[in-house]
Structure formats: structure tokens, C-alpha cells
Amino acid sequence: MTDTLTTLQILALLVLAAILFFVGRHLPFAALKEDKSRQHLVFGATALTFFMWIFRAGIFQGLDVHFLWLTSLTLILGFRYALFAGLAALLGITAVGNESWQMLGVNGLIGVVMPVSVSYLIYLVSFHKIPRHLFVYIFVCAFFPGAIVIALKLALLGSYYAIDGIYSWDTVIDNYMLLIPLILFPEGFINGVTMTLLVIYKPEWVYTFHDKFYLDPDKK
């Protein structure tokens, strides 16, 4: 890949900046500054995300695969904090050379904004449209969204590389998109296990989980 930004990369950077500006205006930074336990949770989750993204496999630059864990991050921190934590992790792995700076906008949109948004949308639909139950939360809000967002991420990112002319469709399909079926279950599993352990042992860490909704038999 060249060092020159393409039109799509510039557009992606502008869209990402606009999203950050809009979401950042509504992020309670003052409350975070006063809440030490919340700070530790946000920074710890960000560091864990960065650590998980360090380990990846792939043949061609950019066409590599790693666990996302963004569904769990979204359920733990909520939409706004998860968005900024995911982007902070992306900046970290870009700074250490695992991603290129030219791809920051594209990776931000496809690799962070999309997974966090889809995960949170599924949670909201589940919360309002499906009977609330512990197993519904684990499977519908954690396991299946985890598998869905990583499939979408690989499909969208692979399509970008082909559309922008960086790699041919044959290269993308044979070396990237064919991995989608292999990564679905592991990604779903790691998100499902994460949320199972947290709602059992540390429910106070999970922004989207409340005992009165998911464990009270009188609540629907």
C-alpha cells in the first residue's frame, strides 16, 4: 500500500471525525473524572482490547484476523464509552505498527464504529422486544452479536480493499473472506463467556445488565 491517502480514506477520516465530535459532546467526561472505579473499568477494558488486537494472523498487510471483543466492550461500558475505548485501542495498535495510519479512518468506521453500533442496536432491540432473561442476555446480546459483527467487519473491510483497488477480489476472497466461517464461533464464544462470567461475579461492572430486569421473575 502507498503512503498517499485515497479518496475513500479521506472520506472515512472525515466521517469518523464527525462521529467523534457528535458523540464526544454527549460523553460525561466530568462524571468519569470524579468516578475512580469507572475510570479503572474504562481504562482496563481499553487496555484489554488493545492487548487482544495485538495478536493477529494474516498473509497480506491489512488482511489479517483478530478477535474483536467489541460486543462485550459495548455491553460493559455502554455505547459512548465503548466507542471511545475501541478507538483508543485502535490508535494504540496503529502507533505500534500493527495498522497503517492511512487506514485509520476506514479501520475506525468498519472496525470500531460499526461493531459497537450493531452490538448496541441488537441489545436495544432485545431489551425492548424480547422477554428479558439471563440466557437471552448472554446469547442474544453477547454470543450472536459477537459472531455477526466480526462477519460484517471482515466482509466490509475485505470489500473496501477490493473496491479501492488495493487488492484484487480473488486475493481478498481467498485470503480473507473465506476465514469468516472459521472465526464466527470463537468470536461469539469469547463474548458469551466474558458476559456470563461478569454478570455472575461482577454485575456492577456491566452497564447494560440489571438484576431487576434479567433475574427478577416478576419482570417481563
C-alpha positions in Angstrom: 0.0 0.0 0.0 1.1 3.5 -0.8 1.6 6.4 1.7 -0.9 8.6 -0.2 -4.4 8.8 1.1 -7.1 7.7 -1.3 -10.4 9.5 -1.7 -12.2 6.8 0.3 -9.7 7.0 3.1 -10.1 10.8 3.3 -13.8 10.5 3.3 -13.7 7.8 6.1 -11.5 10.1 8.2 -14.0 13.0 7.9 -16.9 10.8 8.7 -15.1 9.3 11.7 -14.2 12.8 12.9 -17.8 13.9 12.7 -19.0 10.9 14.7 -16.4 11.5 17.4 -17.4 15.2 17.6 -21.1 14.4 18.0 -20.6 11.5 20.4 -17.9 13.4 22.4 -20.3 16.3 23.0 -22.6 13.9 24.9 -19.9 12.0 26.8 -19.9 12.7 30.6 -16.2 13.3 31.0 -16.8 15.3 34.2 -18.6 12.3 35.8 -15.8 10.0 34.6 -13.2 12.2 36.2 -15.0 12.0 39.6 -15.7 8.3 39.5 -12.4 6.4 40.1 -14.0 2.9 39.8 -15.5 3.9 36.4 -12.1 5.2 35.3 -10.4 1.9 36.2 -13.1 0.0 34.3 -12.9 2.1 31.2 -9.1 2.2 31.1 -8.8 -1.5 32.0 -11.3 -2.5 29.2 -9.4 -0.3 26.7 -6.1 -1.9 27.7 -7.6 -5.4 27.4 -9.0 -4.6 23.9 -5.6 -3.3 22.8 -3.9 -6.5 24.1 -6.3 -8.7 22.2 -5.9 -6.8 19.0 -2.1 -7.2 19.1 -2.4 -10.9 18.4 -3.5 -11.5 14.8 -2.9 -13.7 11.8 -2.8 -12.9 8.1 -0.7 -13.1 4.9 -1.3 -9.8 3.3 -0.9 -6.4 5.0 -4.3 -5.3 6.3 -6.0 -8.6 5.6 -5.3 -10.1 9.0 -7.8 -11.5 11.5 -8.0 -11.0 15.3 -10.7 -11.2 18.0 -12.7 -8.0 18.2 -14.4 -8.4 21.6 -16.3 -5.2 20.9 -19.7 -6.7 21.7 -18.5 -7.3 25.3 -16.9 -3.9 25.4 -20.2 -2.3 24.4 -22.2 -4.3 26.9 -19.7 -3.4 29.7 -19.2 0.3 29.0 -22.3 1.3 27.0 -22.3 2.8 23.5 -20.4 6.1 24.0 -17.6 4.8 26.3 -17.2 1.7 24.1 -16.8 3.8 21.0 -14.0 5.9 22.5 -12.3 2.9 24.2 -12.3 1.0 20.9 -10.9 3.9 19.0 -8.2 4.4 21.7 -7.2 0.7 21.3 -7.1 1.3 17.5 -4.8 4.3 18.0 -2.6 2.1 20.1 -2.2 -0.7 17.7 -1.7 1.8 14.9 1.0 3.5 16.9 2.9 0.2 17.4 2.7 -0.6 13.7 0.0 -3.2 13.5 -2.2 -1.0 11.4 -1.3 1.8 8.9 -2.1 5.4 9.7 -3.6 5.8 6.2 -6.2 3.2 7.2 -7.2 4.9 10.4 -10.5 6.3 9.2 -11.5 3.1 7.5 -10.5 0.9 10.4 -12.2 3.3 12.8 -15.5 3.1 10.9 -15.5 -0.6 9.9 -13.5 -2.0 12.8 -14.9 0.1 15.7 -18.0 2.3 15.0 -19.8 -0.4 13.0 -19.3 -3.3 15.6 -20.1 -1.1 18.6 -23.2 0.3 16.9 -24.6 -3.0 15.7 -23.9 -4.6 19.1 -25.7 -1.8 20.9 -28.6 -1.8 18.4 -29.1 -5.6 19.0 -29.0 -5.1 22.7 -31.7 -2.3 22.5 -34.0 -4.4 20.3 -33.6 -7.3 22.6 -34.2 -5.3 25.7 -37.5 -3.8 24.3 -38.8 -6.6 22.1 -37.7 -9.9 23.6 -38.6 -11.3 27.1 -35.8 -10.4 29.4 -33.9 -13.4 30.7 -30.3 -14.2 31.7 -29.9 -16.6 28.8 -31.4 -14.1 26.4 -28.9 -11.6 27.5 -26.0 -14.0 27.1 -26.9 -15.5 23.8 -28.9 -12.7 22.0 -26.9 -9.8 23.3 -23.4 -11.3 23.5 -22.9 -14.5 21.7 -24.8 -13.9 18.4 -23.9 -10.2 18.0 -20.2 -11.1 18.5 -20.4 -13.5 15.6 -22.4 -11.1 13.5 -20.2 -8.1 13.9 -16.9 -9.9 13.1 -18.5 -11.4 10.0 -19.6 -7.9 8.9 -16.2 -6.5 9.7 -14.4 -9.0 7.6 -16.9 -8.7 4.7 -16.9 -4.9 4.7 -13.1 -4.4 5.2 -12.4 -7.0 2.5 -14.8 -5.3 0.1 -13.1 -1.9 0.8 -9.7 -3.3 -0.1 -11.1 -4.7 -3.4 -13.2 -1.6 -4.2 -10.3 0.8 -3.5 -8.0 -1.3 -5.8 -5.5 -2.2 -3.0 -6.0 -6.0 -3.6 -7.9 -8.0 -6.2 -11.2 -9.6 -5.4 -9.6 -13.0 -5.7 -6.9 -12.1 -3.2 -9.5 -10.8 -0.7 -11.9 -13.7 -1.0 -9.2 -16.4 -0.9 -7.1 -14.9 1.9 -9.7 -13.1 4.0 -13.4 -13.6 3.4 -13.0 -17.4 3.4 -12.0 -17.1 7.1 -15.4 -15.8 8.1 -17.0 -19.2 8.9 -13.9 -20.2 10.9 -14.0 -17.1 13.2 -17.7 -16.9 13.8 -18.0 -19.4 16.7 -14.7 -18.4 18.5 -15.7 -14.7 18.5 -19.2 -15.5 19.7 -17.9 -17.8 22.3 -15.4 -15.4 23.8 -18.1 -12.7 24.1 -20.6 -15.1 25.5 -18.1 -16.4 28.1 -17.0 -12.9 29.0 -20.5 -11.7 29.7 -21.5 -14.9 31.5 -18.6 -14.5 34.0 -19.2 -10.8 34.5 -23.0 -10.9 35.1 -22.4 -13.7 37.6 -19.4 -12.4 39.5 -19.2 -8.7 38.7 -22.6 -7.4 37.5 -21.8 -4.0 38.8 -19.2 -3.7 36.1 -21.7 -4.2 33.3 -23.5 -1.0 32.2 -26.3 -2.9 30.3 -27.1 -5.5 32.9 -29.5 -5.1 35.8 -30.7 -7.8 38.1 -34.2 -6.4 38.3 -34.7 -6.9 34.6 -33.0 -10.2 33.9 -33.2 -12.1 37.2 -36.5 -10.9 38.8 -39.2 -13.4 37.7 -41.8 -10.7 38.1 -40.2 -8.6 35.4 -41.1 -9.1 31.8 
